[in-house]
Amino acid sequence: MCSASSSYSATSSAVRLAAIHHVPSLTADEISAAASEAFARHSAAGLKRSGNGVAIVWFRNDLRVVDNEALLRAWAGSSALLPVYFVDPRHFGSTHLFGFPKTGALRAKFLLECLHDLKKNLKERGLDLLVRHGRPEDILPSIAKAFGAHTVFAHKETCSEELHVEKLVLKGLQQVILPQHERSNPKTVNPRLQLIWGSTMYHIEDLPFDAENLPDVYTQFRKSVESKSSIRECNKLPVSLSPLPSSSLGEVGGWGSVPSLGDLGLAEPKLDKGMHFIGGENAALGRVYEYFWKKDLVRVYKETRNGMLGADYSTKFSPWLASGSLSPRYLYAEVKRYEKARLANDSTYLVLFELIWRDYFRFLSIKYGNSIFHLGGPRKLVTKWSQDTSLFESWKGGHTGYPLIDANMKELSMTGFMSNRGRQIVCSFLVRDMRVDWRLGAEWFESCLLDYDPCSNYGNWTYGAGVGNDPREDRYFSIPKQAKLTILKASTFHIGCQSSNLFPEREEIFLGNHISSKLYLSSLKILQSIGRIISVQVRYGRRKITDRMHI
């Protein structure tokens, strides 16, 4: 579980986290109203249901109702629909190489909120959510047998762990023999597994090339899809999705319930500072309404997107996109609706630009497979990396002595979130300045991030480490330069933080002998205009030198 240090020093937090700030910052009534309006716009009367028998919709990383094609296809292809979700214990084990919690408490809490919200939204449309704790391949075939389900609909994934589960589920379903009267097709003996693509803004079938021939340069990919592909409209759902299957619920043990953190072996995280993202589709739709329409923040996204202070410098949509509580096509439709109603400018385009990046990483995971997880990355580079525990722990815990690095790392541990620019900076520091194995950083992010998904996380880390597919994406972030930019912003803007507390009169800074003194001292000079006296402790081997510096 990701935990924060109890002593959260002011200087090691260049961005002082203030009291808890909910995202979205709407009232419960405002969230409900925004969600209801979105549901109404994406529902349609008179949709025809041509199928017979029972179908199952297996929710995975698509915890939403709006623009959920698997849900729509399952409804249309049946006369009764059973939604299911599996709390897979593998998701709460350890990361592959370094044994961090695979899902930290913050993301687990967010996920459980998403499940409660999904169950509520399904109930409002005449369904419910069957929740089971266990591996899908062990349980889903027996559920399909008990209900006589002819098809299991689910969204398709792209990475090896998820693909392996799909194969095992298919194998299990092939062992189930359906009674003659429950077959959707006389020739169909076993329940089918119907996998639907629905995780990207651009549909995979609409790309101007096969995923295996994806360009290795993002700009080439972007220009190609923008000129040759179109984005599909959101799928509209009927107002009611009922009925549920009429029997067999007792045979599978009832509906089950969404577990608690304690059921998962996790402690309730302490949420008393910084941002707290509210899980679920309703909150996601509320945040879209807040960002686009209530606060009108999208018009200045270009100017604010590289910020680090507060909740509104960027869209903050990523946690809901990662859990599938928010459809990327829904965001595209909202951008276009905003442009028509209010303004189209560079800022509105850049929201789509970032969503195309997200698509690109998803498609890259198909092209390069497990190489995105390997030390040499897609380019199979041979580089000497360190796995020095003390270096990594100082980075992980926010104790490097570099305020900008430490502030970002502590924000991650406390909130499960870090700005895009912050992620680039701490990645660069770990792999370029410390020369530590990038996979340590990637797995720590996997554990902590609310918006973790394997494609974007490992795609970004391979780029940051210089082992990604595009050799031109080999960026180094100067920590002093980035810190100066951040401090200037912190001294002039006050967004959810107490800028007067950014720098104390005195602060102890501990630094190992692994970073060059030149880089360290140049970082300290950034604070020259602040006029503070800082007590500095630098460790050189076994010696500890303390100096008071007026800068």
RODO-2510 file (C-alpha; in nm, 4 decimals, decimal comma):
residues 551
     n   res          X          Y          Z
     1     m     0,0000     0,0000     0,0000
     2     c     0,1285     0,3472    -0,0819
     3     s     0,1827     0,5420     0,2363
     4     a     0,2947     0,8964     0,3049
     5     s     0,5511     1,0100     0,5556
     6     s     0,3989     1,1572     0,8690
     7     s     0,6472     1,4429     0,8601
     8     y     0,5609     1,6334     0,5468
     9     s     0,8164     1,9128     0,5394
    10     a     0,7397     2,2420     0,3755
    11     t     1,0540     2,2784     0,1672
    12     s     1,0423     1,9185     0,0472
    13     s     0,6941     2,0104    -0,0751
    14     a     0,7471     2,2890    -0,3228
    15     v     0,3753     2,2622    -0,3773
    16     r     0,2193     2,2611    -0,0310
    17     l    -0,0847     2,0369    -0,0277
    18     a    -0,3747     2,2115     0,1394
    19     a    -0,6822     2,0618     0,2993
    20     i    -0,8547     1,7885     0,1031
    21     h    -0,9963     1,9006    -0,2327
    22     h    -1,2576     1,6796    -0,3959
    23     v    -1,2488     1,6200    -0,7707
    24     p    -1,5001     1,7060    -0,8964
    25     s    -1,5681     1,9866    -0,6518
    26     l    -1,9417     1,9782    -0,7208
    27     t    -2,2100     1,9052    -0,4659
    28     a    -2,3791     1,5652    -0,4729
    29     d    -2,6867     1,7249    -0,6296
    30     e    -2,4754     1,8905    -0,9009
    31     i    -2,3044     1,5614    -0,9824
    32     s    -2,6380     1,3822    -1,0012
    33     a    -2,7855     1,6515    -1,2255
    34     a    -2,4865     1,6504    -1,4612
    35     a    -2,4934     1,2711    -1,4858
    36     s    -2,8698     1,2619    -1,5456
    37     e    -2,8361     1,5139    -1,8264
    38     a    -2,5563     1,3115    -1,9882
    39     f    -2,7542     0,9882    -1,9590
    40     a    -3,0548     1,1561    -2,1177
    41     r    -2,8507     1,2803    -2,4148
    42     h    -2,7068     0,9324    -2,4706
    43     s    -3,0293     0,7362    -2,4421
    44     a    -3,2723     0,6658    -2,7209
    45     a    -3,6312     0,5497    -2,7270
    46     g    -3,7439     0,2880    -2,9725
    47     l    -3,4222     0,0857    -2,9946
    48     k    -3,5038    -0,2663    -3,1108
    49     r    -3,3978    -0,5784    -2,9259
    50     s    -3,3730    -0,8700    -3,1675
    51     g    -3,2032    -1,1358    -2,9568
    52     n    -3,3370    -1,4195    -2,7452
    53     g    -3,2216    -1,6031    -2,4368
    54     v    -2,9720    -1,4856    -2,1755
    55     a    -2,6535    -1,2913    -2,2403
    56     i    -2,3872    -1,1948    -1,9889
    57     v    -2,1968    -0,8672    -1,9953
    58     w    -1,8633    -0,9120    -1,8187
    59     f    -1,7445    -0,5744    -1,6906
    60     r    -1,3678    -0,5296    -1,6822
    61     n    -1,2027    -0,1901    -1,7323
    62     d    -1,5249    -0,0405    -1,8688
    63     l    -1,7184     0,0502    -1,5549
    64     r    -1,9785     0,2710    -1,7215
    65     v    -2,3162     0,2769    -1,8887
    66     v    -2,2722     0,5679    -2,1326
    67     d    -2,1084     0,4607    -2,4612
    68     n    -2,0533     0,1024    -2,3528
    69     e    -2,0790    -0,1022    -2,6699
    70     a    -2,0395    -0,4363    -2,4921
    71     l    -2,3406    -0,3515    -2,2765
    72     l    -2,5443    -0,2408    -2,5778
    73     r    -2,4542    -0,5484    -2,7840
    74     a    -2,5372    -0,7787    -2,4930
    75     w    -2,8763    -0,6112    -2,4465
    76     a    -2,9593    -0,6168    -2,8188
    77     g    -2,8546    -0,9812    -2,8582
    78     s    -3,0653    -1,1213    -2,5770
    79     s    -3,4055    -1,1123    -2,4108
    80     a    -3,2539    -1,1037    -2,0621
    81     l    -2,9210    -0,9597    -1,9508
    82     l    -2,6914    -1,0441    -1,6592
    83     p    -2,4063    -0,7989    -1,5730
    84     v    -2,1128    -0,9501    -1,3797
    85     y    -1,7872    -0,8261    -1,2294
    86     f    -1,5035    -1,0266    -1,0780
    87     v    -1,2817    -0,8953    -0,8017
    88     d    -0,9755    -1,0825    -0,9248
    89     p    -0,7307    -1,1549    -0,6386
    90     r    -0,4404    -1,1308    -0,8845
    91     h    -0,5047    -0,7566    -0,9064
    92     f    -0,4328    -0,7293    -0,5343
    93     g    -0,1158    -0,9349    -0,5315
    94     s     0,2338    -0,8079    -0,6030
    95     t     0,3932    -0,6437    -0,9045
    96     h     0,5854    -0,8700    -1,1376
    97     l     0,9493    -0,7880    -1,0591
    98     f     0,9829    -0,5900    -0,7385
    99     g     0,6918    -0,7023    -0,5256
   100     f     0,5077    -0,3743    -0,4673
   101     p     0,1339    -0,3988    -0,3991
   102     k    -0,0162    -0,4364    -0,7455
   103     t    -0,3101    -0,2176    -0,6505
   104     g    -0,2488     0,0282    -0,3683
   105     a    -0,5183     0,1317    -0,1231
   106     l    -0,5938     0,4604    -0,2968
   107     r    -0,6666     0,3012    -0,6338
   108     a    -0,8534     0,0154    -0,4665
   109     k    -1,0758     0,2664    -0,2875
   110     f    -1,1388     0,4472    -0,6158
   111     l    -1,2220     0,1153    -0,7868
   112     l    -1,4710     0,0159    -0,5178
   113     e    -1,6431     0,3539    -0,5520
   114     c    -1,6647     0,2895    -0,9270
   115     l    -1,8282    -0,0480    -0,8655
   116     h    -2,0834     0,0925    -0,6210
   117     d    -2,1701     0,3611    -0,8743
   118     l    -2,1988     0,1121    -1,1615
   119     k    -2,4291    -0,1093    -0,9564
   120     k    -2,6466     0,1930    -0,8753
   121     n    -2,6674     0,3053    -1,2392
   122     l    -2,7535    -0,0443    -1,3594
   123     k    -3,0289    -0,0749    -1,0978
   124     e    -3,1787     0,2520    -1,2180
   125     r    -3,2075     0,0941    -1,5638
   126     g    -3,3666    -0,2305    -1,4510
   127     l    -3,0544    -0,4434    -1,3979
   128     d    -2,8084    -0,5171    -1,1175
   129     l    -2,4440    -0,6211    -1,0874
   130     l    -2,3431    -0,9713    -0,9882
   131     v    -2,0156    -0,9383    -0,7961
   132     r    -1,7874    -1,2340    -0,7289
   133     h    -1,4467    -1,2520    -0,5632
   134     g    -1,2253    -1,4841    -0,7655
   135     r    -1,0702    -1,5505    -1,1028
   136     p    -1,3057    -1,5021    -1,3977
   137     e    -1,1925    -1,8244    -1,5637
   138     d    -1,2855    -2,0201    -1,2491
   139     i    -1,6330    -1,8709    -1,2010
   140     l    -1,7708    -1,7322    -1,5268
   141     p    -1,8228    -2,0693    -1,7005
   142     s    -2,0349    -2,1962    -1,4091
   143     i    -2,2433    -1,8760    -1,4129
   144     a    -2,2964    -1,9120    -1,7879
   145     k    -2,4064    -2,2718    -1,7333
   146     a    -2,6420    -2,1878    -1,4470
   147     f    -2,8196    -1,9177    -1,6478
   148     g    -2,7954    -2,0934    -1,9830
   149     a    -2,6218    -1,7860    -2,1289
   150     h    -2,5497    -1,8211    -2,4985
   151     t    -2,2947    -1,5348    -2,5141
   152     v    -2,0590    -1,3507    -2,2832
   153     f    -1,9889    -0,9963    -2,4044
   154     a    -1,6829    -0,8063    -2,2814
   155     h    -1,4429    -0,5349    -2,3870
   156     k    -1,1156    -0,6574    -2,5321
   157     e    -0,7816    -0,5797    -2,3694
   158     t    -0,4334    -0,5691    -2,5241
   159     c    -0,1683    -0,6654    -2,2650
   160     s    -0,0499    -1,0156    -2,1803
   161     e    -0,2060    -1,0637    -1,8357
   162     e    -0,5482    -0,9590    -1,9571
   163     l    -0,5162    -1,1555    -2,2816
   164     h    -0,4236    -1,4654    -2,0816
   165     v    -0,7433    -1,4325    -1,8779
   166     e    -0,9456    -1,4005    -2,1986
   167     k    -0,7947    -1,7249    -2,3274
   168     l    -0,8681    -1,9072    -2,0032
   169     v    -1,2272    -1,7815    -1,9938
   170     l    -1,2794    -1,8949    -2,3528
   171     k    -1,1354    -2,2363    -2,2677
   172     g    -1,3698    -2,2652    -1,9700
   173     l    -1,6752    -2,1664    -2,1732
   174     q    -1,5895    -2,4311    -2,4317
   175     q    -1,6374    -2,6931    -2,1609
   176     v    -1,9968    -2,5807    -2,1015
   177     i    -2,2650    -2,7610    -2,3051
   178     l    -2,5831    -2,5589    -2,3458
   179     p    -2,9213    -2,7320    -2,3481
   180     q    -3,0796    -2,7365    -2,6913
   181     h    -3,3532    -2,4831    -2,6048
   182     e    -3,1019    -2,2275    -2,4703
   183     r    -2,8844    -2,2090    -2,7800
   184     s    -2,9022    -1,8869    -2,9813
   185     n    -2,8046    -2,0892    -3,2858
   186     p    -2,8785    -2,4611    -3,3348
   187     k    -2,5137    -2,5121    -3,4266
   188     t    -2,3901    -2,3316    -3,1140
   189     v    -2,3156    -2,5875    -2,8438
   190     n    -2,1053    -2,3745    -2,6064
   191     p    -2,1495    -2,0193    -2,4789
   192     r    -1,9573    -1,7770    -2,7001
   193     l    -1,7112    -1,5135    -2,5826
   194     q    -1,7730    -1,1969    -2,7827
   195     l    -1,4954    -0,9417    -2,7324
   196     i    -1,5704    -0,5809    -2,8266
   197     w    -1,3204    -0,3010    -2,8933
   198     g    -1,4108     0,0047    -2,6912
   199     s    -1,1153     0,1531    -2,5026
   200     t    -0,9892     0,4145    -2,7495
   201     m    -1,1151     0,7283    -2,9191
   202     y    -1,0242     0,5942    -3,2651
   203     h    -1,1633     0,2464    -3,3205
   204     i    -0,8967    -0,0090    -3,4115
   205     e    -1,0926    -0,1082    -3,7235
   206     d    -1,0850     0,2510    -3,8470
   207     l    -0,7077     0,2950    -3,8403
   208     p    -0,5433     0,3509    -4,1807
   209     f    -0,2994     0,0668    -4,1024
   210     d    -0,2870    -0,2560    -3,9065
   211     a    -0,1713    -0,2225    -3,5457
   212     e     0,1352    -0,4308    -3,6361
   213     n     0,2314    -0,1595    -3,8876
   214     l     0,1749     0,1297    -3,6503
   215     p     0,4200     0,4179    -3,7093
   216     d     0,6987     0,4341    -3,4520
   217     v     0,6715     0,8124    -3,4371
   218     y     0,3675     0,9579    -3,2626
   219     t     0,3443     1,2603    -3,4934
   220     q     0,3205     1,0325    -3,7981
   221     f     0,0476     0,8311    -3,6269
   222     r    -0,1455     1,1420    -3,5244
   223     k    -0,1343     1,3073    -3,8651
   224     s    -0,2367     0,9860    -4,0344
   225     v    -0,5418     0,9175    -3,8188
   226     e    -0,6485     1,2821    -3,8185
   227     s    -0,6469     1,2938    -4,1977
   228     k    -0,7650     0,9424    -4,2845
   229     s    -0,9814     0,8209    -3,9968
   230     s    -1,2969     0,9413    -3,8294
   231     i    -1,4195     0,8983    -3,4732
   232     r    -1,7379     0,7015    -3,4276
   233     e    -2,0387     0,8452    -3,2503
   234     c    -2,1130     0,7337    -2,8979
   235     n    -2,3440     0,4343    -2,8678
   236     k    -2,6866     0,5230    -2,7356
   237     l    -2,8625     0,2917    -2,4935
   238     p    -3,2313     0,2304    -2,4259
   239     v    -3,3745     0,3998    -2,1191
   240     s    -3,4390     0,0573    -1,9649
   241     l    -3,2044    -0,2403    -1,9966
   242     s    -3,4335    -0,4896    -1,8221
   243     p    -3,5217    -0,7646    -1,7699
   244     l    -3,2782    -0,9667    -1,5667
   245     p    -3,2811    -1,3451    -1,6028
   246     s    -3,5815    -1,4841    -1,4174
   247     s    -3,4127    -1,7713    -1,2340
   248     s    -3,0878    -1,9412    -1,1291
   249     l    -2,9659    -1,6570    -0,9055
   250     g    -2,9841    -1,8800    -0,5995
   251     e    -2,7782    -2,1419    -0,7779
   252     v    -2,4827    -1,9021    -0,8005
   253     g    -2,5150    -1,7635    -0,4482
   254     g    -2,7097    -1,4415    -0,5011
   255     w    -2,5911    -1,1021    -0,6201
   256     g    -2,2943    -1,0744    -0,3902
   257     s    -2,1669    -0,7371    -0,2761
   258     v    -1,8906    -0,4913    -0,3518
   259     p    -1,6112    -0,5727    -0,1052
   260     s    -1,4608    -0,3338     0,1462
   261     l    -1,0931    -0,2426     0,1560
   262     g    -1,0626    -0,4676     0,4584
   263     d    -1,1991    -0,7599     0,2537
   264     l    -0,9099    -0,6995     0,0147
   265     g    -0,6553    -0,6921     0,2957
   266     l    -0,6027    -0,3165     0,2663
   267     a    -0,6263    -0,0418     0,5258
   268     e    -0,8322     0,2710     0,4734
   269     p    -0,5944     0,5369     0,3336
   270     k    -0,5537     0,8630     0,5185
   271     l    -0,7130     1,1352     0,3088
   272     d    -0,6553     1,4691     0,4764
   273     k    -0,4529     1,6675     0,2220
   274     g    -0,4487     1,7332    -0,1494
   275     m    -0,6890     1,6021    -0,4101
   276     h    -0,9395     1,3247    -0,3549
   277     f    -1,0911     1,1856    -0,6724
   278     i    -1,4445     1,0496    -0,6383
   279     g    -1,4834     0,7161    -0,8124
   280     g    -1,7635     0,6259    -1,0492
   281     e    -1,9291     0,7216    -1,3760
   282     n    -2,1487     0,9879    -1,2165
   283     a    -1,8446     1,1678    -1,0743
   284     a    -1,6700     1,1361    -1,4115
   285     l    -1,9615     1,2967    -1,5934
   286     g    -1,9734     1,5595    -1,3208
   287     r    -1,6069     1,6439    -1,3720
   288     v    -1,6597     1,6802    -1,7470
   289     y    -1,9496     1,9170    -1,6815
   290     e    -1,7455     2,1103    -1,4257
   291     y    -1,4362     2,1441    -1,6448
   292     f    -1,6095     2,2238    -1,9732
   293     w    -1,9289     2,3998    -1,8834
   294     k    -1,9391     2,5261    -1,5259
   295     k    -1,5833     2,6584    -1,4883
   296     d    -1,5092     2,6984    -1,8607
   297     l    -1,1538     2,5768    -1,8016
   298     v    -1,1063     2,4027    -2,1340
   299     r    -1,0642     2,7357    -2,3141
   300     v    -0,7299     2,7915    -2,1355
   301     y    -0,6071     2,4304    -2,1225
   302     k    -0,3096     2,5122    -2,3471
   303     e    -0,1823     2,7730    -2,1013
   304     t    -0,2415     2,5702    -1,7838
   305     r    -0,1850     2,2044    -1,8789
   306     n     0,1766     2,1847    -1,7603
   307     g     0,0931     2,3206    -1,4166
   308     m     0,1258     2,1376    -1,0876
   309     l    -0,0818     2,3457    -0,8478
   310     g    -0,4379     2,2649    -0,7540
   311     a    -0,7094     2,0664    -0,9252
   312     d    -0,7942     2,2750    -1,2300
   313     y    -0,4706     2,3259    -1,4258
   314     s    -0,5564     2,0111    -1,6248
   315     t    -0,8675     1,8101    -1,7036
   316     k    -0,8077     1,5370    -1,4396
   317     f    -1,0092     1,2934    -1,6523
   318     s    -0,7425     1,0209    -1,6467
   319     p    -0,8536     0,8189    -1,3385
   320     w    -1,1998     0,7700    -1,4866
   321     l    -1,0597     0,6911    -1,8314
   322     a    -0,8345     0,4236    -1,6787
   323     s    -1,1212     0,2544    -1,4935
   324     g    -1,3446     0,2851    -1,7977
   325     s    -1,5904     0,5021    -1,6040
   326     l    -1,5528     0,7562    -1,8842
   327     s    -1,5477     0,6920    -2,2567
   328     p    -1,2830     0,8715    -2,4679
   329     r    -1,5459     0,9051    -2,7416
   330     y    -1,7727     1,0822    -2,4947
   331     l    -1,4931     1,3323    -2,4325
   332     y    -1,4491     1,3832    -2,8061
   333     a    -1,8214     1,4507    -2,8387
   334     e    -1,8082     1,6988    -2,5498
   335     v    -1,5151     1,8848    -2,7060
   336     k    -1,7062     1,9166    -3,0305
   337     r    -2,0214     2,0233    -2,8476
   338     y    -1,8214     2,2876    -2,6590
   339     e    -1,6561     2,4125    -2,9777
   340     k    -1,9956     2,4520    -3,1423
   341     a    -2,1561     2,6233    -2,8450
   342     r    -1,8706     2,8394    -2,7175
   343     l    -1,5226     2,8331    -2,8680
   344     a    -1,2805     2,6273    -3,0760
   345     n    -0,9149     2,7082    -3,0155
   346     d    -0,5748     2,5479    -2,9572
   347     s    -0,6809     2,4481    -2,6067
   348     t    -0,9817     2,2456    -2,7179
   349     y    -0,7692     2,0743    -2,9822
   350     l    -0,4998     1,9867    -2,7290
   351     v    -0,7485     1,7914    -2,5198
   352     l    -0,8000     1,5681    -2,8241
   353     f    -0,4245     1,5677    -2,8896
   354     e    -0,3678     1,4097    -2,5479
   355     l    -0,6423     1,1542    -2,6059
   356     i    -0,4692     1,0540    -2,9296
   357     w    -0,1522     0,9939    -2,7256
   358     r    -0,3556     0,7617    -2,5044
   359     d    -0,4817     0,5759    -2,8130
   360     y    -0,1281     0,5517    -2,9465
   361     f     0,0055     0,3798    -2,6353
   362     r    -0,2834     0,1331    -2,6461
   363     f    -0,2103     0,0410    -3,0069
   364     l     0,1646     0,0240    -2,9389
   365     s     0,0978    -0,2447    -2,6780
   366     i    -0,0437    -0,4598    -2,9580
   367     k     0,2510    -0,3987    -3,1883
   368     y     0,5257    -0,4516    -2,9326
   369     g     0,3641    -0,6884    -2,6856
   370     n     0,5595    -0,7667    -2,3702
   371     s     0,8665    -0,5722    -2,4852
   372     i     0,7104    -0,2610    -2,3297
   373     f     0,7725    -0,4286    -1,9925
   374     h     1,1281    -0,5444    -2,0693
   375     l     1,4428    -0,3669    -1,9546
   376     g     1,5525    -0,2830    -2,3095
   377     g     1,2044    -0,1743    -2,4158
   378     p     1,0705    -0,2023    -2,7694
   379     r     1,4133    -0,1042    -2,9073
   380     k     1,5851    -0,3840    -2,7098
   381     l     1,8587    -0,1474    -2,5944
   382     v     2,1339    -0,2796    -2,3715
   383     t     2,1917    -0,0233    -2,0959
   384     k     2,3553    -0,0587    -1,7572
   385     w     2,1047     0,0301    -1,4865
   386     s     2,1386     0,0417    -1,1103
   387     q     1,8959    -0,1156    -0,8653
   388     d     2,0519     0,0638    -0,5684
   389     t     1,7960     0,0340    -0,2884
   390     s     1,8946     0,3522    -0,1042
   391     l     1,8702     0,5630    -0,4188
   392     f     1,5327     0,4220    -0,5126
   393     e     1,3921     0,4516    -0,1599
   394     s     1,4931     0,8185    -0,1405
   395     w     1,3097     0,8810    -0,4692
   396     k     1,0092     0,6689    -0,3764
   397     g     0,9653     0,8265    -0,0345
   398     g     1,0295     1,1843    -0,1448
   399     h     1,3563     1,2205     0,0477
   400     t     1,6022     1,3130    -0,2268
   401     g     1,6588     1,6647    -0,0968
   402     y     1,5284     1,8134    -0,4213
   403     p     1,2064     1,9968    -0,3309
   404     l     1,0442     1,9551    -0,6717
   405     i     1,1091     1,5799    -0,6830
   406     d     1,0062     1,5248    -0,3225
   407     a     0,6870     1,7291    -0,3526
   408     n     0,5709     1,5283    -0,6534
   409     m     0,6534     1,1915    -0,4978
   410     k     0,4729     1,2768    -0,1761
   411     e     0,1738     1,3984    -0,3710
   412     l     0,1666     1,0595    -0,5454
   413     s     0,1729     0,8697    -0,2164
   414     m    -0,0899     1,0920    -0,0555
   415     t    -0,3352     1,1285    -0,3414
   416     g    -0,2612     0,8659    -0,6082
   417     f    -0,2119     1,1436    -0,8606
   418     m     0,0722     1,3447    -1,0094
   419     s     0,0682     1,6031    -1,2867
   420     n     0,1846     1,5015    -1,6328
   421     r     0,4825     1,7345    -1,6117
   422     g     0,5606     1,6060    -1,2637
   423     r     0,5670     1,2483    -1,3926
   424     q     0,8084     1,3438    -1,6680
   425     i     1,0360     1,5216    -1,4223
   426     v     1,0519     1,2485    -1,1568
   427     c     1,1014     0,9859    -1,4274
   428     s     1,3884     1,1840    -1,5774
   429     f     1,5452     1,2285    -1,2336
   430     l     1,5269     0,8568    -1,1512
   431     v     1,6593     0,7255    -1,4813
   432     r     1,8898     1,0060    -1,6006
   433     d     2,0320     1,1517    -1,2799
   434     m     2,0167     0,8480    -1,0506
   435     r     2,0576     0,5920    -1,3335
   436     v     1,8142     0,3600    -1,1536
   437     d     1,6328     0,0814    -1,3398
   438     w     1,3263     0,2463    -1,4935
   439     r     1,1124    -0,0596    -1,4199
   440     l     1,1345     0,0165    -1,0472
   441     g     0,9720     0,3513    -1,1138
   442     a     0,7147     0,2013    -1,3503
   443     e     0,6093    -0,0621    -1,0974
   444     w     0,5867     0,1950    -0,8167
   445     f     0,3604     0,4050    -1,0384
   446     e     0,1608     0,0896    -1,1145
   447     s     0,1055     0,0447    -0,7429
   448     c     0,0149     0,4032    -0,6615
   449     l    -0,1562     0,5735    -0,9534
   450     l    -0,5326     0,6090    -0,9611
   451     d    -0,5103     0,6321    -1,3401
   452     y    -0,2825     0,3340    -1,3905
   453     d    -0,3239     0,1352    -1,7067
   454     p    -0,0379    -0,0774    -1,8388
   455     c    -0,0275     0,0756    -2,1867
   456     s     0,0065     0,4406    -2,0863
   457     n     0,2180     0,3752    -1,7786
   458     y     0,4804     0,1540    -1,9395
   459     g     0,4603     0,3445    -2,2664
   460     n     0,5514     0,6665    -2,0883
   461     w     0,8247     0,5037    -1,8800
   462     t     0,9933     0,3459    -2,1829
   463     y     0,9916     0,6873    -2,3491
   464     g     1,1301     0,8541    -2,0385
   465     a     1,4031     0,5941    -2,0052
   466     g     1,5034     0,6306    -2,3704
   467     v     1,4129     0,2689    -2,4571
   468     g     1,0790     0,3439    -2,6245
   469     n     0,9999     0,2753    -2,9860
   470     d     1,0682     0,6323    -3,1008
   471     p     1,4413     0,7137    -3,0689
   472     r     1,3648     1,0857    -3,0943
   473     e     1,1635     1,0759    -2,7725
   474     d     1,4734     1,0906    -2,5534
   475     r     1,4052     1,3826    -2,3226
   476     y     1,6022     1,5054    -2,0246
   477     f     1,4419     1,7433    -1,7765
   478     s     1,6756     1,9833    -1,5994
   479     i     1,5641     1,9733    -1,2372
   480     p     1,6877     2,3266    -1,1530
   481     k     1,5142     2,4688    -1,4594
   482     q     1,1862     2,2886    -1,3902
   483     a     1,2007     2,3802    -1,0224
   484     k     1,2523     2,7447    -1,1084
   485     l     0,9494     2,7440    -1,3336
   486     t     0,7406     2,5789    -1,0629
   487     i     0,8592     2,8143    -0,7895
   488     l     0,7796     3,1166    -1,0028
   489     k     0,4298     2,9825    -1,0521
   490     a     0,3937     2,9006    -0,6849
   491     s     0,4956     3,2522    -0,5867
   492     t     0,2378     3,4139    -0,8125
   493     f    -0,0549     3,1741    -0,8048
   494     h    -0,2541     3,0385    -0,5143
   495     i    -0,4629     2,7424    -0,6218
   496     g    -0,5575     2,5269    -0,3271
   497     c    -0,2261     2,5785    -0,1473
   498     q    -0,0770     2,8127     0,1093
   499     s     0,1988     2,9796    -0,0905
   500     s     0,3267     3,1568     0,2200
   501     n     0,4290     2,8163     0,3552
   502     l     0,6150     2,6973     0,0481
   503     f     0,9556     2,7705     0,1984
   504     p     1,0374     2,7659     0,5693
   505     e     1,2962     2,9805     0,7435
   506     r     1,5127     2,6726     0,7957
   507     e     1,4939     2,3271     0,6514
   508     e     1,7092     2,0177     0,6822
   509     i     1,7946     1,8720     0,3409
   510     f     1,9534     1,5268     0,3250
   511     l     2,1358     1,4224     0,0143
   512     g     2,3345     1,1114    -0,0666
   513     n     2,6623     1,1233    -0,2532
   514     h     2,4970     0,9921    -0,5675
   515     i     2,4088     1,3275    -0,7232
   516     s     2,6640     1,5747    -0,8442
   517     s     2,7201     1,8688    -0,6113
   518     k     2,6994     2,0985    -0,9137
   519     l     2,3421     1,9896    -0,9870
   520     y     2,2478     2,0126    -0,6209
   521     l     2,3939     2,3590    -0,5684
   522     s     2,2356     2,4877    -0,8874
   523     s     1,9040     2,3630    -0,7521
   524     l     1,9584     2,5541    -0,4293
   525     k     2,0371     2,8738    -0,6191
   526     i     1,6834     2,8709    -0,7486
   527     l     1,5756     2,9833    -0,4027
   528     q     1,8087     3,2842    -0,4082
   529     s     1,5296     3,5335    -0,4612
   530     i     1,3439     3,3900    -0,1611
   531     g     1,6242     3,5042     0,0725
   532     r     1,6006     3,2081     0,3095
   533     i     1,8675     3,0568     0,5333
   534     i     1,8841     2,6852     0,4762
   535     s     2,0689     2,4275     0,6821
   536     v     2,2100     2,1715     0,4434
   537     q     2,3372     1,8260     0,5267
   538     v     2,5248     1,6433     0,2524
   539     r     2,6607     1,2930     0,3031
   540     y     2,9921     1,2076     0,1382
   541     g     3,0670     0,8447     0,2076
   542     r     3,0731     0,8169     0,5873
   543     r     3,1187     1,1909     0,6424
   544     k     2,8281     1,4212     0,7078
   545     i     2,8887     1,7897     0,6403
   546     t     2,6465     2,0478     0,7771
   547     d     2,6543     2,4019     0,6512
   548     r     2,4299     2,7025     0,6906
   549     m     2,3945     2,8869     0,3675
   550     h     2,2345     3,2249     0,3100
   551     i     2,1332     3,2264    -0,0527
***
